[in-house]
Amino acid sequence: MLGCDAKGRPIGEPDEIPAECGVLMAREGRLVVARSAVHRALPRMPFSVWLALAKAQPVPGFDDESQDLLAGIED
């Protein structure tokens, strides 16, 4: 995204951004698409990989008891 300086002028031009990237510009408080991103075809994930990911156990979240141990530590 290209923003504006203090006087409202764009800080860059879309042609200064690599061609494979999309560009949004801030104009009058709104975001305007100056150049759409290139859509690349993604290879299909093999079904066996998808199924293994679907069956996988989620990563455990924060353990509140372990976080309580940090309460007494000061920088």
mmCIF file of the N, C-alpha and C atoms, coordinates in Angstrom:
data_MODEL
# 
_entry.id   MODEL 
# 
loop_
_atom_site.group_PDB 
_atom_site.id 
_atom_site.type_symbol 
_atom_site.label_atom_id 
_atom_site.label_alt_id 
_atom_site.label_comp_id 
_atom_site.label_asym_id 
_atom_site.label_entity_id 
_atom_site.label_seq_id 
_atom_site.pdbx_PDB_ins_code 
_atom_site.Cartn_x 
_atom_site.Cartn_y 
_atom_site.Cartn_z 
_atom_site.occupancy 
_atom_site.B_iso_or_equiv 
_atom_site.pdbx_formal_charge 
_atom_site.auth_seq_id 
_atom_site.auth_comp_id 
_atom_site.auth_asym_id 
_atom_site.auth_atom_id 
_atom_site.pdbx_PDB_model_num 
ATOM 1   N N  . MET A 1 1  ? 0.848   -1.174  0.000   1.00 0.00 ? 1  MET A N  1 
ATOM 2   C CA . MET A 1 1  ? 0.000   0.000   0.000   1.00 0.00 ? 1  MET A CA 1 
ATOM 3   C C  . MET A 1 1  ? 0.890   1.232   0.000   1.00 0.00 ? 1  MET A C  1 
ATOM 4   N N  . LEU A 1 2  ? 0.552   2.142   -0.836  1.00 0.00 ? 2  LEU A N  1 
ATOM 5   C CA . LEU A 1 2  ? 1.273   3.410   -0.888  1.00 0.00 ? 2  LEU A CA 1 
ATOM 6   C C  . LEU A 1 2  ? 0.455   4.458   -0.148  1.00 0.00 ? 2  LEU A C  1 
ATOM 7   N N  . GLY A 1 3  ? 1.042   5.026   0.863   1.00 0.00 ? 3  GLY A N  1 
ATOM 8   C CA . GLY A 1 3  ? 0.375   6.056   1.644   1.00 0.00 ? 3  GLY A CA 1 
ATOM 9   C C  . GLY A 1 3  ? 0.694   7.434   1.103   1.00 0.00 ? 3  GLY A C  1 
ATOM 10  N N  . CYS A 1 4  ? 0.403   8.429   1.889   1.00 0.00 ? 4  CYS A N  1 
ATOM 11  C CA . CYS A 1 4  ? 0.628   9.819   1.489   1.00 0.00 ? 4  CYS A CA 1 
ATOM 12  C C  . CYS A 1 4  ? 1.505   10.513  2.526   1.00 0.00 ? 4  CYS A C  1 
ATOM 13  N N  . ASP A 1 5  ? 2.186   11.552  2.081   1.00 0.00 ? 5  ASP A N  1 
ATOM 14  C CA . ASP A 1 5  ? 2.990   12.340  3.008   1.00 0.00 ? 5  ASP A CA 1 
ATOM 15  C C  . ASP A 1 5  ? 2.088   13.334  3.735   1.00 0.00 ? 5  ASP A C  1 
ATOM 16  N N  . ALA A 1 6  ? 2.654   14.217  4.522   1.00 0.00 ? 6  ALA A N  1 
ATOM 17  C CA . ALA A 1 6  ? 1.886   15.168  5.323   1.00 0.00 ? 6  ALA A CA 1 
ATOM 18  C C  . ALA A 1 6  ? 1.068   16.133  4.469   1.00 0.00 ? 6  ALA A C  1 
ATOM 19  N N  . LYS A 1 7  ? 1.489   16.357  3.221   1.00 0.00 ? 7  LYS A N  1 
ATOM 20  C CA . LYS A 1 7  ? 0.754   17.260  2.336   1.00 0.00 ? 7  LYS A CA 1 
ATOM 21  C C  . LYS A 1 7  ? -0.255  16.528  1.465   1.00 0.00 ? 7  LYS A C  1 
ATOM 22  N N  . GLY A 1 8  ? -0.416  15.216  1.681   1.00 0.00 ? 8  GLY A N  1 
ATOM 23  C CA . GLY A 1 8  ? -1.406  14.452  0.932   1.00 0.00 ? 8  GLY A CA 1 
ATOM 24  C C  . GLY A 1 8  ? -0.904  13.914  -0.398  1.00 0.00 ? 8  GLY A C  1 
ATOM 25  N N  . ARG A 1 9  ? 0.402   14.034  -0.655  1.00 0.00 ? 9  ARG A N  1 
ATOM 26  C CA . ARG A 1 9  ? 0.955   13.526  -1.911  1.00 0.00 ? 9  ARG A CA 1 
ATOM 27  C C  . ARG A 1 9  ? 1.352   12.067  -1.735  1.00 0.00 ? 9  ARG A C  1 
ATOM 28  N N  . PRO A 1 10 ? 1.157   11.228  -2.761  1.00 0.00 ? 10 PRO A N  1 
ATOM 29  C CA . PRO A 1 10 ? 1.561   9.826   -2.657  1.00 0.00 ? 10 PRO A CA 1 
ATOM 30  C C  . PRO A 1 10 ? 3.068   9.720   -2.429  1.00 0.00 ? 10 PRO A C  1 
ATOM 31  N N  . ILE A 1 11 ? 3.480   8.778   -1.600  1.00 0.00 ? 11 ILE A N  1 
ATOM 32  C CA . ILE A 1 11 ? 4.907   8.612   -1.314  1.00 0.00 ? 11 ILE A CA 1 
ATOM 33  C C  . ILE A 1 11 ? 5.605   7.786   -2.389  1.00 0.00 ? 11 ILE A C  1 
ATOM 34  N N  . GLY A 1 12 ? 4.862   7.262   -3.336  1.00 0.00 ? 12 GLY A N  1 
ATOM 35  C CA . GLY A 1 12 ? 5.444   6.484   -4.420  1.00 0.00 ? 12 GLY A CA 1 
ATOM 36  C C  . GLY A 1 12 ? 4.438   6.307   -5.534  1.00 0.00 ? 12 GLY A C  1 
ATOM 37  N N  . GLU A 1 13 ? 4.883   5.692   -6.618  1.00 0.00 ? 13 GLU A N  1 
ATOM 38  C CA . GLU A 1 13 ? 4.026   5.426   -7.762  1.00 0.00 ? 13 GLU A CA 1 
ATOM 39  C C  . GLU A 1 13 ? 3.907   3.918   -7.957  1.00 0.00 ? 13 GLU A C  1 
ATOM 40  N N  . PRO A 1 14 ? 2.789   3.448   -8.497  1.00 0.00 ? 14 PRO A N  1 
ATOM 41  C CA . PRO A 1 14 ? 2.614   2.009   -8.693  1.00 0.00 ? 14 PRO A CA 1 
ATOM 42  C C  . PRO A 1 14 ? 3.725   1.361   -9.526  1.00 0.00 ? 14 PRO A C  1 
ATOM 43  N N  . ASP A 1 15 ? 4.294   2.089   -10.493 1.00 0.00 ? 15 ASP A N  1 
ATOM 44  C CA . ASP A 1 15 ? 5.338   1.490   -11.326 1.00 0.00 ? 15 ASP A CA 1 
ATOM 45  C C  . ASP A 1 15 ? 6.659   1.308   -10.566 1.00 0.00 ? 15 ASP A C  1 
ATOM 46  N N  . GLU A 1 16 ? 6.756   1.829   -9.340  1.00 0.00 ? 16 GLU A N  1 
ATOM 47  C CA . GLU A 1 16 ? 7.942   1.630   -8.504  1.00 0.00 ? 16 GLU A CA 1 
ATOM 48  C C  . GLU A 1 16 ? 7.871   0.331   -7.691  1.00 0.00 ? 16 GLU A C  1 
ATOM 49  N N  . ILE A 1 17 ? 6.710   -0.303  -7.716  1.00 0.00 ? 17 ILE A N  1 
ATOM 50  C CA . ILE A 1 17 ? 6.475   -1.545  -6.984  1.00 0.00 ? 17 ILE A CA 1 
ATOM 51  C C  . ILE A 1 17 ? 6.654   -2.704  -7.967  1.00 0.00 ? 17 ILE A C  1 
ATOM 52  N N  . PRO A 1 18 ? 7.279   -3.822  -7.550  1.00 0.00 ? 18 PRO A N  1 
ATOM 53  C CA . PRO A 1 18 ? 7.471   -4.952  -8.459  1.00 0.00 ? 18 PRO A CA 1 
ATOM 54  C C  . PRO A 1 18 ? 6.166   -5.371  -9.139  1.00 0.00 ? 18 PRO A C  1 
ATOM 55  N N  . ALA A 1 19 ? 6.256   -5.757  -10.396 1.00 0.00 ? 19 ALA A N  1 
ATOM 56  C CA . ALA A 1 19 ? 5.082   -6.074  -11.217 1.00 0.00 ? 19 ALA A CA 1 
ATOM 57  C C  . ALA A 1 19 ? 4.251   -7.228  -10.649 1.00 0.00 ? 19 ALA A C  1 
ATOM 58  N N  . GLU A 1 20 ? 4.884   -8.153  -9.926  1.00 0.00 ? 20 GLU A N  1 
ATOM 59  C CA . GLU A 1 20 ? 4.145   -9.301  -9.392  1.00 0.00 ? 20 GLU A CA 1 
ATOM 60  C C  . GLU A 1 20 ? 3.316   -8.954  -8.159  1.00 0.00 ? 20 GLU A C  1 
ATOM 61  N N  . CYS A 1 21 ? 3.441   -7.728  -7.678  1.00 0.00 ? 21 CYS A N  1 
ATOM 62  C CA . CYS A 1 21 ? 2.701   -7.292  -6.485  1.00 0.00 ? 21 CYS A CA 1 
ATOM 63  C C  . CYS A 1 21 ? 1.532   -6.407  -6.874  1.00 0.00 ? 21 CYS A C  1 
ATOM 64  N N  . GLY A 1 22 ? 0.443   -6.524  -6.136  1.00 0.00 ? 22 GLY A N  1 
ATOM 65  C CA . GLY A 1 22 ? -0.661  -5.599  -6.302  1.00 0.00 ? 22 GLY A CA 1 
ATOM 66  C C  . GLY A 1 22 ? -0.353  -4.310  -5.564  1.00 0.00 ? 22 GLY A C  1 
ATOM 67  N N  . VAL A 1 23 ? -1.067  -3.245  -5.921  1.00 0.00 ? 23 VAL A N  1 
ATOM 68  C CA . VAL A 1 23 ? -0.809  -1.946  -5.295  1.00 0.00 ? 23 VAL A CA 1 
ATOM 69  C C  . VAL A 1 23 ? -2.126  -1.314  -4.868  1.00 0.00 ? 23 VAL A C  1 
ATOM 70  N N  . LEU A 1 24 ? -2.198  -0.912  -3.600  1.00 0.00 ? 24 LEU A N  1 
ATOM 71  C CA . LEU A 1 24 ? -3.297  -0.112  -3.076  1.00 0.00 ? 24 LEU A CA 1 
ATOM 72  C C  . LEU A 1 24 ? -2.750  1.267   -2.780  1.00 0.00 ? 24 LEU A C  1 
ATOM 73  N N  . MET A 1 25 ? -3.549  2.280   -3.070  1.00 0.00 ? 25 MET A N  1 
ATOM 74  C CA . MET A 1 25 ? -3.130  3.649   -2.764  1.00 0.00 ? 25 MET A CA 1 
ATOM 75  C C  . MET A 1 25 ? -4.185  4.295   -1.885  1.00 0.00 ? 25 MET A C  1 
ATOM 76  N N  . ALA A 1 26 ? -3.721  5.075   -0.915  1.00 0.00 ? 26 ALA A N  1 
ATOM 77  C CA . ALA A 1 26 ? -4.618  5.809   -0.032  1.00 0.00 ? 26 ALA A CA 1 
ATOM 78  C C  . ALA A 1 26 ? -4.953  7.143   -0.698  1.00 0.00 ? 26 ALA A C  1 
ATOM 79  N N  . ARG A 1 27 ? -6.248  7.333   -0.968  1.00 0.00 ? 27 ARG A N  1 
ATOM 80  C CA . ARG A 1 27 ? -6.705  8.587   -1.582  1.00 0.00 ? 27 ARG A CA 1 
ATOM 81  C C  . ARG A 1 27 ? -7.981  9.043   -0.904  1.00 0.00 ? 27 ARG A C  1 
ATOM 82  N N  . GLU A 1 28 ? -7.953  10.254  -0.398  1.00 0.00 ? 28 GLU A N  1 
ATOM 83  C CA . GLU A 1 28 ? -9.122  10.865  0.232   1.00 0.00 ? 28 GLU A CA 1 
ATOM 84  C C  . GLU A 1 28 ? -9.734  9.962   1.299   1.00 0.00 ? 28 GLU A C  1 
ATOM 85  N N  . GLY A 1 29 ? -8.873  9.345   2.115   1.00 0.00 ? 29 GLY A N  1 
ATOM 86  C CA . GLY A 1 29 ? -9.347  8.514   3.207   1.00 0.00 ? 29 GLY A CA 1 
ATOM 87  C C  . GLY A 1 29 ? -9.838  7.141   2.786   1.00 0.00 ? 29 GLY A C  1 
ATOM 88  N N  . ARG A 1 30 ? -9.623  6.754   1.543   1.00 0.00 ? 30 ARG A N  1 
ATOM 89  C CA . ARG A 1 30 ? -10.063 5.451   1.053   1.00 0.00 ? 30 ARG A CA 1 
ATOM 90  C C  . ARG A 1 30 ? -8.895  4.728   0.405   1.00 0.00 ? 30 ARG A C  1 
ATOM 91  N N  . LEU A 1 31 ? -8.993  3.409   0.318   1.00 0.00 ? 31 LEU A N  1 
ATOM 92  C CA . LEU A 1 31 ? -7.998  2.634   -0.398  1.00 0.00 ? 31 LEU A CA 1 
ATOM 93  C C  . LEU A 1 31 ? -8.508  2.373   -1.813  1.00 0.00 ? 31 LEU A C  1 
ATOM 94  N N  . VAL A 1 32 ? -7.660  2.655   -2.789  1.00 0.00 ? 32 VAL A N  1 
ATOM 95  C CA . VAL A 1 32 ? -8.010  2.482   -4.197  1.00 0.00 ? 32 VAL A CA 1 
ATOM 96  C C  . VAL A 1 32 ? -7.034  1.476   -4.798  1.00 0.00 ? 32 VAL A C  1 
ATOM 97  N N  . VAL A 1 33 ? -7.559  0.519   -5.563  1.00 0.00 ? 33 VAL A N  1 
ATOM 98  C CA . VAL A 1 33 ? -6.696  -0.466  -6.222  1.00 0.00 ? 33 VAL A CA 1 
ATOM 99  C C  . VAL A 1 33 ? -6.054  0.198   -7.425  1.00 0.00 ? 33 VAL A C  1 
ATOM 100 N N  . ALA A 1 34 ? -4.737  0.397   -7.344  1.00 0.00 ? 34 ALA A N  1 
ATOM 101 C CA . ALA A 1 34 ? -4.000  0.990   -8.455  1.00 0.00 ? 34 ALA A CA 1 
ATOM 102 C C  . ALA A 1 34 ? -3.560  -0.098  -9.439  1.00 0.00 ? 34 ALA A C  1 
ATOM 103 N N  . ARG A 1 35 ? -3.288  -1.309  -8.914  1.00 0.00 ? 35 ARG A N  1 
ATOM 104 C CA . ARG A 1 35 ? -2.944  -2.448  -9.763  1.00 0.00 ? 35 ARG A CA 1 
ATOM 105 C C  . ARG A 1 35 ? -3.324  -3.713  -9.006  1.00 0.00 ? 35 ARG A C  1 
ATOM 106 N N  . SER A 1 36 ? -4.075  -4.561  -9.664  1.00 0.00 ? 36 SER A N  1 
ATOM 107 C CA . SER A 1 36 ? -4.475  -5.825  -9.047  1.00 0.00 ? 36 SER A CA 1 
ATOM 108 C C  . SER A 1 36 ? -3.282  -6.765  -8.945  1.00 0.00 ? 36 SER A C  1 
ATOM 109 N N  . ALA A 1 37 ? -3.301  -7.610  -7.931  1.00 0.00 ? 37 ALA A N  1 
ATOM 110 C CA . ALA A 1 37 ? -2.244  -8.602  -7.765  1.00 0.00 ? 37 ALA A CA 1 
ATOM 111 C C  . ALA A 1 37 ? -2.397  -9.689  -8.827  1.00 0.00 ? 37 ALA A C  1 
ATOM 112 N N  . VAL A 1 38 ? -1.279  -10.269 -9.208  1.00 0.00 ? 38 VAL A N  1 
ATOM 113 C CA . VAL A 1 38 ? -1.288  -11.358 -10.174 1.00 0.00 ? 38 VAL A CA 1 
ATOM 114 C C  . VAL A 1 38 ? -1.775  -12.618 -9.468  1.00 0.00 ? 38 VAL A C  1 
ATOM 115 N N  . HIS A 1 39 ? -2.737  -13.290 -10.066 1.00 0.00 ? 39 HIS A N  1 
ATOM 116 C CA . HIS A 1 39 ? -3.240  -14.538 -9.497  1.00 0.00 ? 39 HIS A CA 1 
ATOM 117 C C  . HIS A 1 39 ? -2.443  -15.689 -10.082 1.00 0.00 ? 39 HIS A C  1 
ATOM 118 N N  . ARG A 1 40 ? -1.835  -16.457 -9.192  1.00 0.00 ? 40 ARG A N  1 
ATOM 119 C CA . ARG A 1 40 ? -1.034  -17.597 -9.624  1.00 0.00 ? 40 ARG A CA 1 
ATOM 120 C C  . ARG A 1 40 ? -1.799  -18.877 -9.340  1.00 0.00 ? 40 ARG A C  1 
ATOM 121 N N  . ALA A 1 41 ? -1.706  -19.813 -10.252 1.00 0.00 ? 41 ALA A N  1 
ATOM 122 C CA . ALA A 1 41 ? -2.318  -21.115 -10.025 1.00 0.00 ? 41 ALA A CA 1 
ATOM 123 C C  . ALA A 1 41 ? -1.511  -21.859 -8.962  1.00 0.00 ? 41 ALA A C  1 
ATOM 124 N N  . LEU A 1 42 ? -2.191  -22.382 -7.986  1.00 0.00 ? 42 LEU A N  1 
ATOM 125 C CA . LEU A 1 42 ? -1.529  -23.135 -6.932  1.00 0.00 ? 42 LEU A CA 1 
ATOM 126 C C  . LEU A 1 42 ? -1.714  -24.625 -7.199  1.00 0.00 ? 42 LEU A C  1 
ATOM 127 N N  . PRO A 1 43 ? -0.665  -25.408 -6.996  1.00 0.00 ? 43 PRO A N  1 
ATOM 128 C CA . PRO A 1 43 ? -0.821  -26.849 -7.193  1.00 0.00 ? 43 PRO A CA 1 
ATOM 129 C C  . PRO A 1 43 ? -1.789  -27.417 -6.168  1.00 0.00 ? 43 PRO A C  1 
ATOM 130 N N  . ARG A 1 44 ? -2.545  -28.421 -6.585  1.00 0.00 ? 44 ARG A N  1 
ATOM 131 C CA . ARG A 1 44 ? -3.502  -29.044 -5.670  1.00 0.00 ? 44 ARG A CA 1 
ATOM 132 C C  . ARG A 1 44 ? -2.771  -29.851 -4.624  1.00 0.00 ? 44 ARG A C  1 
ATOM 133 N N  . MET A 1 45 ? -3.255  -29.756 -3.415  1.00 0.00 ? 45 MET A N  1 
ATOM 134 C CA . MET A 1 45 ? -2.699  -30.546 -2.324  1.00 0.00 ? 45 MET A CA 1 
ATOM 135 C C  . MET A 1 45 ? -3.208  -31.974 -2.500  1.00 0.00 ? 45 MET A C  1 
ATOM 136 N N  . PRO A 1 46 ? -2.321  -32.962 -2.433  1.00 0.00 ? 46 PRO A N  1 
ATOM 137 C CA . PRO A 1 46 ? -2.784  -34.348 -2.531  1.00 0.00 ? 46 PRO A CA 1 
ATOM 138 C C  . PRO A 1 46 ? -3.804  -34.653 -1.440  1.00 0.00 ? 46 PRO A C  1 
ATOM 139 N N  . PHE A 1 47 ? -4.802  -35.454 -1.782  1.00 0.00 ? 47 PHE A N  1 
ATOM 140 C CA . PHE A 1 47 ? -5.869  -35.757 -0.835  1.00 0.00 ? 47 PHE A CA 1 
ATOM 141 C C  . PHE A 1 47 ? -5.314  -36.371 0.439   1.00 0.00 ? 47 PHE A C  1 
ATOM 142 N N  . SER A 1 48 ? -4.295  -37.229 0.328   1.00 0.00 ? 48 SER A N  1 
ATOM 143 C CA . SER A 1 48 ? -3.735  -37.884 1.521   1.00 0.00 ? 48 SER A CA 1 
ATOM 144 C C  . SER A 1 48 ? -3.135  -36.854 2.483   1.00 0.00 ? 48 SER A C  1 
ATOM 145 N N  . VAL A 1 49 ? -2.520  -35.801 1.950   1.00 0.00 ? 49 VAL A N  1 
ATOM 146 C CA . VAL A 1 49 ? -1.962  -34.740 2.798   1.00 0.00 ? 49 VAL A CA 1 
ATOM 147 C C  . VAL A 1 49 ? -3.090  -33.957 3.459   1.00 0.00 ? 49 VAL A C  1 
ATOM 148 N N  . TRP A 1 50 ? -4.127  -33.625 2.677   1.00 0.00 ? 50 TRP A N  1 
ATOM 149 C CA . TRP A 1 50 ? -5.275  -32.895 3.221   1.00 0.00 ? 50 TRP A CA 1 
ATOM 150 C C  . TRP A 1 50 ? -5.912  -33.695 4.351   1.00 0.00 ? 50 TRP A C  1 
ATOM 151 N N  . LEU A 1 51 ? -6.087  -35.005 4.135   1.00 0.00 ? 51 LEU A N  1 
ATOM 152 C CA . LEU A 1 51 ? -6.717  -35.851 5.142   1.00 0.00 ? 51 LEU A CA 1 
ATOM 153 C C  . LEU A 1 51 ? -5.858  -35.931 6.406   1.00 0.00 ? 51 LEU A C  1 
ATOM 154 N N  . ALA A 1 52 ? -4.543  -36.038 6.246   1.00 0.00 ? 52 ALA A N  1 
ATOM 155 C CA . ALA A 1 52 ? -3.647  -36.079 7.404   1.00 0.00 ? 52 ALA A CA 1 
ATOM 156 C C  . ALA A 1 52 ? -3.736  -34.783 8.200   1.00 0.00 ? 52 ALA A C  1 
ATOM 157 N N  . LEU A 1 53 ? -3.801  -33.649 7.508   1.00 0.00 ? 53 LEU A N  1 
ATOM 158 C CA . LEU A 1 53 ? -3.932  -32.364 8.198   1.00 0.00 ? 53 LEU A CA 1 
ATOM 159 C C  . LEU A 1 53 ? -5.275  -32.256 8.910   1.00 0.00 ? 53 LEU A C  1 
ATOM 160 N N  . ALA A 1 54 ? -6.334  -32.762 8.276   1.00 0.00 ? 54 ALA A N  1 
ATOM 161 C CA . ALA A 1 54 ? -7.663  -32.706 8.883   1.00 0.00 ? 54 ALA A CA 1 
ATOM 162 C C  . ALA A 1 54 ? -7.734  -33.557 10.149  1.00 0.00 ? 54 ALA A C  1 
ATOM 163 N N  . LYS A 1 55 ? -7.005  -34.659 10.169  1.00 0.00 ? 55 LYS A N  1 
ATOM 164 C CA . LYS A 1 55 ? -7.024  -35.548 11.334  1.00 0.00 ? 55 LYS A CA 1 
ATOM 165 C C  . LYS A 1 55 ? -6.055  -35.118 12.428  1.00 0.00 ? 55 LYS A C  1 
ATOM 166 N N  . ALA A 1 56 ? -5.138  -34.240 12.122  1.00 0.00 ? 56 ALA A N  1 
ATOM 167 C CA . ALA A 1 56 ? -4.094  -33.847 13.075  1.00 0.00 ? 56 ALA A CA 1 
ATOM 168 C C  . ALA A 1 56 ? -4.701  -33.169 14.298  1.00 0.00 ? 56 ALA A C  1 
ATOM 169 N N  . GLN A 1 57 ? -4.042  -33.341 15.412  1.00 0.00 ? 57 GLN A N  1 
ATOM 170 C CA . GLN A 1 57 ? -4.473  -32.710 16.653  1.00 0.00 ? 57 GLN A CA 1 
ATOM 171 C C  . GLN A 1 57 ? -4.051  -31.246 16.634  1.00 0.00 ? 57 GLN A C  1 
ATOM 172 N N  . PRO A 1 58 ? -4.873  -30.357 17.166  1.00 0.00 ? 58 PRO A N  1 
ATOM 173 C CA . PRO A 1 58 ? -4.478  -28.950 17.215  1.00 0.00 ? 58 PRO A CA 1 
ATOM 174 C C  . PRO A 1 58 ? -3.312  -28.748 18.184  1.00 0.00 ? 58 PRO A C  1 
ATOM 175 N N  . VAL A 1 59 ? -2.574  -27.710 17.952  1.00 0.00 ? 59 VAL A N  1 
ATOM 176 C CA . VAL A 1 59 ? -1.470  -27.354 18.839  1.00 0.00 ? 59 VAL A CA 1 
ATOM 177 C C  . VAL A 1 59 ? -2.072  -26.835 20.139  1.00 0.00 ? 59 VAL A C  1 
ATOM 178 N N  . PRO A 1 60 ? -1.569  -27.292 21.280  1.00 0.00 ? 60 PRO A N  1 
ATOM 179 C CA . PRO A 1 60 ? -2.132  -26.804 22.545  1.00 0.00 ? 60 PRO A CA 1 
ATOM 180 C C  . PRO A 1 60 ? -1.905  -25.301 22.700  1.00 0.00 ? 60 PRO A C  1 
ATOM 181 N N  . GLY A 1 61 ? -2.861  -24.644 23.293  1.00 0.00 ? 61 GLY A N  1 
ATOM 182 C CA . GLY A 1 61 ? -2.771  -23.199 23.497  1.00 0.00 ? 61 GLY A CA 1 
ATOM 183 C C  . GLY A 1 61 ? -1.966  -22.858 24.742  1.00 0.00 ? 61 GLY A C  1 
ATOM 184 N N  . PHE A 1 62 ? -2.136  -21.645 25.226  1.00 0.00 ? 62 PHE A N  1 
ATOM 185 C CA . PHE A 1 62 ? -1.430  -21.205 26.420  1.00 0.00 ? 62 PHE A CA 1 
ATOM 186 C C  . PHE A 1 62 ? -1.932  -21.984 27.626  1.00 0.00 ? 62 PHE A C  1 
ATOM 187 N N  . ASP A 1 63 ? -1.018  -22.365 28.460  1.00 0.00 ? 63 ASP A N  1 
ATOM 188 C CA . ASP A 1 63 ? -1.340  -23.030 29.714  1.00 0.00 ? 63 ASP A CA 1 
ATOM 189 C C  . ASP A 1 63 ? -1.357  -21.943 30.785  1.00 0.00 ? 63 ASP A C  1 
ATOM 190 N N  . ASP A 1 64 ? -2.533  -21.653 31.316  1.00 0.00 ? 64 ASP A N  1 
ATOM 191 C CA . ASP A 1 64 ? -2.671  -20.566 32.286  1.00 0.00 ? 64 ASP A CA 1 
ATOM 192 C C  . ASP A 1 64 ? -1.768  -20.751 33.506  1.00 0.00 ? 64 ASP A C  1 
ATOM 193 N N  . GLU A 1 65 ? -1.596  -21.987 33.969  1.00 0.00 ? 65 GLU A N  1 
ATOM 194 C CA . GLU A 1 65 ? -0.753  -22.211 35.139  1.00 0.00 ? 65 GLU A CA 1 
ATOM 195 C C  . GLU A 1 65 ? 0.696   -21.838 34.845  1.00 0.00 ? 65 GLU A C  1 
ATOM 196 N N  . SER A 1 66 ? 1.170   -22.165 33.639  1.00 0.00 ? 66 SER A N  1 
ATOM 197 C CA . SER A 1 66 ? 2.547   -21.812 33.267  1.00 0.00 ? 66 SER A CA 1 
ATOM 198 C C  . SER A 1 66 ? 2.689   -20.298 33.136  1.00 0.00 ? 66 SER A C  1 
ATOM 199 N N  . GLN A 1 67 ? 1.675   -19.637 32.625  1.00 0.00 ? 67 GLN A N  1 
ATOM 200 C CA . GLN A 1 67 ? 1.725   -18.193 32.472  1.00 0.00 ? 67 GLN A CA 1 
ATOM 201 C C  . GLN A 1 67 ? 1.745   -17.496 33.827  1.00 0.00 ? 67 GLN A C  1 
ATOM 202 N N  . ASP A 1 68 ? 1.083   -18.095 34.835  1.00 0.00 ? 68 ASP A N  1 
ATOM 203 C CA . ASP A 1 68 ? 1.084   -17.514 36.179  1.00 0.00 ? 68 ASP A CA 1 
ATOM 204 C C  . ASP A 1 68 ? 2.487   -17.485 36.777  1.00 0.00 ? 68 ASP A C  1 
ATOM 205 N N  . LEU A 1 69 ? 3.333   -18.441 36.397  1.00 0.00 ? 69 LEU A N  1 
ATOM 206 C CA . LEU A 1 69 ? 4.710   -18.469 36.900  1.00 0.00 ? 69 LEU A CA 1 
ATOM 207 C C  . LEU A 1 69 ? 5.483   -17.238 36.429  1.00 0.00 ? 69 LEU A C  1 
ATOM 208 N N  . LEU A 1 70 ? 5.107   -16.675 35.299  1.00 0.00 ? 70 LEU A N  1 
ATOM 209 C CA . LEU A 1 70 ? 5.810   -15.517 34.765  1.00 0.00 ? 70 LEU A CA 1 
ATOM 210 C C  . LEU A 1 70 ? 5.413   -14.213 35.459  1.00 0.00 ? 70 LEU A C  1 
ATOM 211 N N  . ALA A 1 71 ? 4.345   -14.223 36.225  1.00 0.00 ? 71 ALA A N  1 
ATOM 212 C CA . ALA A 1 71 ? 3.835   -13.009 36.851  1.00 0.00 ? 71 ALA A CA 1 
ATOM 213 C C  . ALA A 1 71 ? 4.840   -12.379 37.800  1.00 0.00 ? 71 ALA A C  1 
ATOM 214 N N  . GLY A 1 72 ? 5.685   -13.183 38.434  1.00 0.00 ? 72 GLY A N  1 
ATOM 215 C CA . GLY A 1 72 ? 6.627   -12.652 39.401  1.00 0.00 ? 72 GLY A CA 1 
ATOM 216 C C  . GLY A 1 72 ? 7.946   -12.203 38.789  1.00 0.00 ? 72 GLY A C  1 
ATOM 217 N N  . ILE A 1 73 ? 8.122   -12.436 37.498  1.00 0.00 ? 73 ILE A N  1 
ATOM 218 C CA . ILE A 1 73 ? 9.376   -12.068 36.837  1.00 0.00 ? 73 ILE A CA 1 
ATOM 219 C C  . ILE A 1 73 ? 9.331   -10.616 36.394  1.00 0.00 ? 73 ILE A C  1 
ATOM 220 N N  . GLU A 1 74 ? 10.354  -9.854  36.751  1.00 0.00 ? 74 GLU A N  1 
ATOM 221 C CA . GLU A 1 74 ? 10.424  -8.457  36.337  1.00 0.00 ? 74 GLU A CA 1 
ATOM 222 C C  . GLU A 1 74 ? 11.585  -8.252  35.407  1.00 0.00 ? 74 GLU A C  1 
ATOM 223 N N  . ASP A 1 75 ? 11.481  -7.273  34.516  1.00 0.00 ? 75 ASP A N  1 
ATOM 224 C CA . ASP A 1 75 ? 12.555  -6.988  33.559  1.00 0.00 ? 75 ASP A CA 1 
ATOM 225 C C  . ASP A 1 75 ? 13.745  -6.355  34.230  1.00 0.00 ? 75 ASP A C  1 
# 
